[in-house]
Amino acid sequence: MKTAVLLINLGSPSKPTISSVWKFLRQFLMDPRVIDIPFLIRYFLVNFIIIPKRVANSTKEYKKLWQLQGASPLIRYAEKLSKKLNVKLGENYDIFSAMRYQNPSIESALANIYSKNYEHIIILPLYPQYASASTGSVIEHCNLIISKWWNFPKTTIINQFYHNSDYINCVVENAKQMNYKNYDHILFSYHGLPERHVDKSHPGTSLCADGHCGNGMTDENRFCYKAQCYETTKLITAQLSLSKDAYTTTFQSRLDNKWIKPYTDKVMLELATSNRKKVLVLSPAFVSDCLETSIEISERYKNVFIEHGGEEFTLVPSLNDNDNWVDAVAGIINSHG
């Protein structure tokens, strides 16, 4: 019996137009796991404040991304990864891909899977580190759809793989190709989250700051996104033999000052003004290049860094559809098959 594998990433507007970006942002930001406030307040905030304020600038950035990549890199690399995995895994697996927001939708992918009556389904959100706003949202949405089926196949959900040795090796190999030793400092920039999100990942009344999540993994912080990011950095830097003063773990894409720290843009400016002329950036939370890597880091952050005295600000490409990443994903799937 074949196993169906569903790979899921965040999603993208269908086109870099105001209407498409508005539609994408509305679906994304109305997710209660993304903005975790009461529905009516969220509805007003998203539709009358956030989107009207941000949609024009976001559309400009998506246009830049389309010009740079030719289309949405998230969707393109998802398709390429799926095709390579179908060849790699052979006749025992069928690979499907979907996006949490917009198209190709999770609904259409799961409907296709259900129609073929698979005995086993593996759902793999392509987020190495667990967060309720990303992996948690995917799992909740898939379970809601599957719960309405008449027949329930065996279903396996892979909720994190930040500590998978093959994934770590892929990131390390990418860094080595960039001659990482030639840089003055290395930034490990992860997507940010509101502090209240990571606080909710701690049981009882404990808060993220109480768990010393930057120091290592414990039973208490096993689902803390911040702790997993620091652990990812630790595993990568151990293989690169980096001293602690050679790198910094930071968080990007913040919306206000109540997001997890330190902030990538703040640390970047500190480096630029402290004679760190050459900085290398890794983004281990993103397995595919996207708006946050190709535009936010490679263009916006780079320009600011150079304006403040820096000379070179280089991003290590994401794993995308690299052959070693295909092998790593195949290994993750096989281990749950």
C-alpha positions as CSV (number, residue, x, y, z in Angstrom):
1,M,0.0,0.0,0.0
2,K,1.3,3.4,-0.9
3,T,1.8,6.2,1.6
4,A,0.7,9.8,0.7
5,V,3.1,12.5,1.9
6,L,1.8,16.1,2.1
7,L,4.5,18.8,2.3
8,I,3.1,22.1,3.5
9,N,4.7,25.6,3.6
10,L,3.3,29.1,4.5
11,G,2.0,30.3,1.2
12,S,2.1,33.3,-1.1
13,P,-0.1,35.7,-3.1
14,S,-1.0,34.3,-6.5
15,K,0.2,37.5,-8.2
16,P,2.1,40.6,-7.0
17,T,-1.0,42.8,-7.2
18,I,-2.9,44.7,-4.6
19,S,-5.9,42.5,-4.7
20,S,-3.9,39.2,-4.5
21,V,-1.7,40.5,-1.7
22,W,-4.8,41.8,0.2
23,K,-6.5,38.4,-0.1
24,F,-3.3,36.6,1.1
25,L,-2.8,38.9,4.1
26,R,-6.4,38.7,5.1
27,Q,-6.4,34.9,5.2
28,F,-3.0,34.8,6.9
29,L,-3.6,37.5,9.6
30,M,-7.2,36.3,10.4
31,D,-5.8,33.0,11.5
32,P,-6.3,33.0,15.3
33,R,-3.0,31.2,15.8
34,V,-1.2,34.1,14.1
35,I,-3.0,37.0,15.8
36,D,-4.3,35.4,19.0
37,I,-6.9,37.9,20.1
38,P,-10.7,37.8,20.1
39,F,-12.3,37.5,16.7
40,L,-14.1,40.8,16.5
41,I,-11.0,42.8,17.6
42,R,-8.8,40.7,15.2
43,Y,-11.3,41.3,12.3
44,F,-11.3,45.1,12.9
45,L,-7.5,45.3,13.4
46,V,-6.7,43.2,10.3
47,N,-9.2,44.6,7.8
48,F,-9.3,48.2,8.8
49,I,-5.8,48.9,10.2
50,I,-3.1,46.4,9.4
51,I,-3.9,45.5,5.7
52,P,-4.8,49.0,4.5
53,K,-1.6,50.3,6.1
54,R,0.7,47.6,4.8
55,V,-0.8,46.3,1.5
56,A,0.8,48.8,-0.8
57,N,4.3,48.4,0.5
58,S,3.9,44.6,0.7
59,T,2.8,44.5,-2.9
60,K,5.9,46.5,-3.9
61,E,8.1,43.9,-2.1
62,Y,6.3,41.0,-3.8
63,K,6.8,42.7,-7.2
64,K,10.5,42.8,-6.4
65,L,10.4,39.1,-5.4
66,W,8.7,38.2,-8.7
67,Q,11.2,40.2,-10.7
68,L,14.1,38.5,-8.8
69,Q,12.7,34.9,-8.8
70,G,10.3,34.9,-11.7
71,A,7.5,33.7,-9.5
72,S,6.8,32.8,-5.9
73,P,9.9,30.9,-4.8
74,L,7.9,29.1,-2.0
75,I,5.6,27.6,-4.6
76,R,8.3,26.9,-7.2
77,Y,10.7,25.2,-4.8
78,A,7.8,23.2,-3.3
79,E,7.0,21.8,-6.7
80,K,10.6,21.0,-7.5
81,L,11.1,19.4,-4.1
82,S,8.0,17.2,-4.6
83,K,9.1,16.1,-8.0
84,K,12.6,15.1,-6.8
85,L,11.1,13.3,-3.8
86,N,8.7,11.3,-6.0
87,V,11.7,10.0,-7.9
88,K,13.9,9.5,-4.8
89,L,11.3,7.6,-2.7
90,G,9.9,5.5,-5.6
91,E,6.7,3.6,-5.9
92,N,5.9,3.3,-2.2
93,Y,5.2,7.0,-1.8
94,D,3.2,9.7,-3.6
95,I,4.3,13.3,-2.8
96,F,1.8,16.2,-2.6
97,S,2.5,19.8,-1.7
98,A,0.2,22.6,-0.4
99,M,0.3,26.0,1.2
100,R,-1.3,26.9,4.5
101,Y,-2.7,30.1,2.9
102,Q,-3.9,30.5,-0.7
103,N,-3.0,28.0,-3.4
104,P,-2.3,25.2,-3.9
105,S,-4.6,24.8,-0.9
106,I,-4.5,22.1,1.9
107,E,-8.2,21.5,1.2
108,S,-7.6,20.5,-2.5
109,A,-4.5,18.4,-1.6
110,L,-6.2,16.5,1.1
111,A,-9.3,16.0,-1.1
112,N,-7.0,14.5,-3.8
113,I,-5.4,12.3,-1.2
114,Y,-8.7,11.1,0.2
115,S,-10.0,10.2,-3.2
116,K,-7.1,7.8,-3.7
117,N,-7.8,5.9,-0.5
118,Y,-4.3,5.7,1.0
119,E,-3.7,3.6,4.0
120,H,-1.2,6.0,5.5
121,I,-0.8,9.8,5.3
122,I,2.3,11.6,6.4
123,I,1.9,15.4,6.9
124,L,5.2,17.3,7.0
125,P,5.0,21.1,7.7
126,L,8.2,22.5,6.3
127,Y,9.1,24.5,9.4
128,P,12.1,23.0,11.3
129,Q,11.2,24.7,14.6
130,Y,7.7,24.3,16.1
131,A,5.6,27.4,16.6
132,S,1.8,27.6,17.1
133,A,1.5,30.3,14.5
134,S,3.1,28.1,11.8
135,T,3.3,24.3,12.5
136,G,0.4,24.5,15.0
137,S,-1.8,26.3,12.5
138,V,-1.1,23.6,9.8
139,I,-1.8,20.7,12.2
140,E,-5.1,22.3,13.4
141,H,-6.2,23.0,9.9
142,C,-5.4,19.5,8.6
143,N,-7.1,17.8,11.6
144,L,-10.2,19.9,11.0
145,I,-10.4,18.7,7.4
146,I,-9.6,15.1,8.2
147,S,-12.1,15.0,11.1
148,K,-14.9,15.3,8.5
149,W,-13.9,12.3,6.5
150,W,-15.8,9.1,6.7
151,N,-12.7,6.9,6.6
152,F,-9.7,7.6,8.7
153,P,-6.4,6.3,7.4
154,K,-3.4,6.1,9.6
155,T,-2.1,9.7,9.9
156,T,1.4,10.7,11.0
157,I,2.2,14.4,11.6
158,I,5.9,15.5,11.9
159,N,5.7,18.6,14.1
160,Q,9.4,19.6,14.1
161,F,12.8,18.5,12.8
162,Y,15.2,21.3,14.0
163,H,17.4,18.6,15.6
164,N,17.5,16.2,12.7
165,S,21.1,15.6,11.8
166,D,20.6,15.5,8.1
167,Y,18.8,18.9,8.2
168,I,21.6,20.4,10.3
169,N,24.2,18.9,7.8
170,C,22.4,20.6,4.9
171,V,22.6,24.0,6.6
172,V,26.2,23.4,7.5
173,E,27.2,22.5,3.9
174,N,25.5,25.6,2.6
175,A,27.5,27.8,5.0
176,K,30.7,26.0,4.0
177,Q,30.1,26.9,0.4
178,M,30.1,30.6,1.3
179,N,33.6,30.5,2.9
180,Y,32.1,31.4,6.3
181,K,35.5,31.8,7.9
182,N,36.2,34.9,5.8
183,Y,33.5,36.9,7.7
184,D,33.9,39.1,10.8
185,H,30.6,37.8,12.3
186,I,27.8,35.4,11.6
187,L,24.1,36.1,12.2
188,F,21.6,33.3,12.7
189,S,18.4,35.2,11.9
190,Y,15.1,33.4,12.6
191,H,11.6,34.7,12.0
192,G,10.3,36.5,15.1
193,L,7.2,35.9,17.2
194,P,5.4,37.9,19.9
195,E,6.7,37.2,23.3
196,R,3.2,36.1,24.4
197,H,3.4,33.2,21.8
198,V,6.5,31.7,23.3
199,D,5.2,32.3,26.8
200,K,2.1,30.2,26.0
201,S,4.4,27.3,25.0
202,H,5.5,27.0,28.7
203,P,3.3,25.0,31.0
204,G,1.6,26.5,34.0
205,T,2.5,30.0,35.0
206,S,6.1,29.8,33.7
207,L,7.3,32.3,31.1
208,C,9.9,31.9,28.4
209,A,12.3,34.3,30.2
210,D,12.0,32.1,33.3
211,G,13.2,29.0,31.4
212,H,16.5,30.4,30.2
213,C,15.5,29.3,26.7
214,G,18.7,30.6,25.2
215,N,20.8,28.2,27.3
216,G,19.4,24.9,26.1
217,M,16.5,22.5,25.8
218,T,14.6,21.1,28.8
219,D,11.5,19.1,29.4
220,E,9.7,22.4,30.1
221,N,10.7,24.3,27.0
222,R,10.5,21.4,24.4
223,F,7.8,23.3,22.4
224,C,9.3,26.8,22.9
225,Y,10.1,28.2,19.5
226,K,12.8,30.5,20.9
227,A,14.5,27.5,22.7
228,Q,14.5,25.5,19.5
229,C,16.0,28.3,17.5
230,Y,18.9,28.6,20.0
231,E,19.3,24.8,19.9
232,T,19.4,24.9,16.1
233,T,22.2,27.5,16.2
234,K,24.1,25.4,18.8
235,L,23.9,22.3,16.6
236,I,25.1,24.2,13.5
237,T,27.9,26.2,15.1
238,A,29.2,23.0,16.8
239,Q,29.8,21.5,13.3
240,L,31.3,24.8,12.0
241,S,33.6,25.0,15.1
242,L,32.6,28.6,15.8
243,S,33.4,30.3,19.1
244,K,30.6,31.9,20.9
245,D,31.9,35.4,20.1
246,A,31.8,34.7,16.4
247,Y,28.0,34.5,16.0
248,T,24.7,35.8,17.3
249,T,21.2,34.3,17.3
250,T,18.6,37.0,16.3
251,F,15.0,37.3,15.3
252,Q,13.7,39.3,12.3
253,S,10.4,40.6,10.9
254,R,9.2,42.1,14.2
255,L,6.0,44.2,14.2
256,D,6.6,45.9,17.6
257,N,8.9,45.9,20.6
258,K,7.1,43.0,22.3
259,W,8.6,40.4,20.0
260,I,11.3,38.0,21.1
261,K,14.8,39.4,21.2
262,P,17.5,40.2,20.1
263,Y,16.2,41.8,16.9
264,T,18.2,41.2,13.7
265,D,18.0,44.8,12.6
266,K,19.3,46.1,15.9
267,V,22.2,43.7,16.1
268,M,23.0,44.3,12.5
269,L,23.4,48.0,13.2
270,E,25.5,47.3,16.3
271,L,27.9,45.2,14.1
272,A,28.1,47.9,11.4
273,T,29.1,50.5,13.9
274,S,31.6,48.3,15.8
275,N,33.9,47.7,12.8
276,R,32.4,44.3,11.8
277,K,32.7,45.0,8.1
278,K,31.8,41.6,6.7
279,V,28.7,39.8,8.1
280,L,27.3,36.4,6.9
281,V,23.6,35.6,7.6
282,L,22.0,32.2,7.9
283,S,18.2,31.8,8.2
284,P,17.7,28.2,9.4
285,A,14.0,28.7,10.0
286,F,13.4,29.0,6.3
287,V,14.0,25.9,4.2
288,S,13.0,27.8,1.0
289,D,13.9,31.3,0.0
290,C,11.0,33.7,0.3
291,L,10.2,37.4,0.9
292,E,11.9,37.4,4.3
293,T,15.2,36.1,2.9
294,S,15.4,37.4,-0.7
295,I,14.0,40.9,0.0
296,E,14.1,41.6,3.8
297,I,17.6,40.3,4.4
298,S,19.3,40.4,1.0
299,E,18.1,43.8,0.1
300,R,16.6,45.9,2.9
301,Y,19.0,44.8,5.7
302,K,22.0,44.7,3.4
303,N,21.4,48.3,2.3
304,V,21.0,49.6,5.9
305,F,24.2,47.7,6.9
306,I,26.3,49.3,4.2
307,E,24.8,52.7,4.8
308,H,26.0,52.5,8.4
309,G,29.6,51.5,7.6
310,G,29.5,47.9,6.7
311,E,31.1,46.5,3.5
312,E,29.6,43.1,2.9
313,F,26.4,41.6,4.1
314,T,25.8,38.2,2.6
315,L,22.9,35.7,2.9
316,V,23.5,32.0,2.8
317,P,20.8,30.6,0.4
318,S,18.1,28.4,1.9
319,L,18.0,24.7,1.2
320,N,15.4,25.0,-1.5
321,D,15.6,21.9,-3.7
322,N,19.3,21.1,-3.1
323,D,20.0,17.4,-3.6
324,N,21.3,16.9,-0.1
325,W,18.0,18.5,1.2
326,V,16.0,16.1,-0.9
327,D,17.9,13.2,0.7
328,A,17.3,14.7,4.1
329,V,13.6,15.1,3.6
330,A,13.4,11.5,2.2
331,G,15.2,10.3,5.3
332,I,12.7,12.1,7.6
333,I,9.8,10.6,5.6
334,N,11.2,7.1,5.6
335,S,11.8,7.3,9.4
336,H,8.0,7.8,9.8
337,G,6.8,5.5,6.9
